[in-house]
Amino acid sequence: MPKVDIIDRKNEIIGVSKDNLDVSLSDNTVLIRASTRHEAQEERAGYYRREMIRGEFQRTIPMPANVKGEEAKASFKDGILELTIPKVEQSKRRAIKVE
């Protein structure tokens, strides 16, 4: 299971993960899926070695606030996926003066 960091900023929520990903957003929930496949083989005098590694994972992350899914953005750099999802106006934090 890949590790995921969720950062709750003033106006948006940012999530970070890695690998070959399929990302979707619905009902204030982000779904991250990936499948990996790696094959290696080696032949030398007297032996033959072949390894195949396959795996899949899925991670569902509920957002801590209501978000604007239609304005979500994703970037992938150096093996890191960054999602930027703006919050809806009523979900933004605001100071309340105590009287």
N, C-alpha and C positions, 0 to 999 in steps of 0.2 A: 504494500500500500504506500503510495507516495505521500510525502509530508506536504501539508498545505498550510500556508500562513494567510490569515485574513487580517487586513488592516482597515480599521474604521476611521476614516478621515472626516473632517467637518462636512464636506459636500459629496463624498463618494466613498465607496467601499472597494478595496483593492485585494485581490486574491492572487497567490503565486503558487505554481506547481511546476512539474517537469515532464519530459518524455513526449512521445508522439501522441497528440491529444485530439479528442473530439469534444468540443465544449458546447453545451446548450443551456439556455436559461428559460425557466417558466415558473410562474407563481412564486417569485422571489426565492427561487432555488436554482443553484448552479449544479449542473451534472457534468462531470469530467470523466471521460472514458479513454482508455488507451490499450493498445495491444502491442506487444513487442515480439520480435523474432530475431534470433541470432544463430547463425550456423558457422562452425569452424571445423576444418579438417586438416589433418597433417599426416603425411606419409614420409617415413624414413626407412632406412634399411632395417628390416626385421619387424616393423609394426606399422599399423594404420590406426589413426584415431579420428573419430568424428563426433562432434557434440552439437546438439540442437537444443536451444533454449527457447521456449515459447511461454508467453504469459499474457494475461489480461487483467485489468483492474477497472474499477468503477468507483467513483466517489461522488456522493450527493452532499452539497453544502447549503444549508439554509442561510439566507442572508439575515443579518441582525436588524434590518430595517427594510421598508418598502423601497424598491428600486425602479428605475426607468429602463426596462429591458431593451427597448428599441434604441436606446442611446449607448448601449454597452460597446466597449472596444476591447480588442485583444491584440497583444503583440507577443512575439516569440523571439528571444535573442539569447544566445549562449546557453541553450537548453532550458531556459526559464520562460514559462508562460506567465504573462501579466494581464490580468483582467481589470479594467476600470469600468465600474458600473455606477452611474450617478444615482443619488438618492432622490426620491420624490420630495417635493418641498416640505410637506408636513412631517417628514422623517428626520429632517435636519435638526441638530441640536441647537438650542437657543438658551440664552441666560434668562432666568426669571428673577426679578428683583424681589427680595423679601422685605416686606414692610412691617 
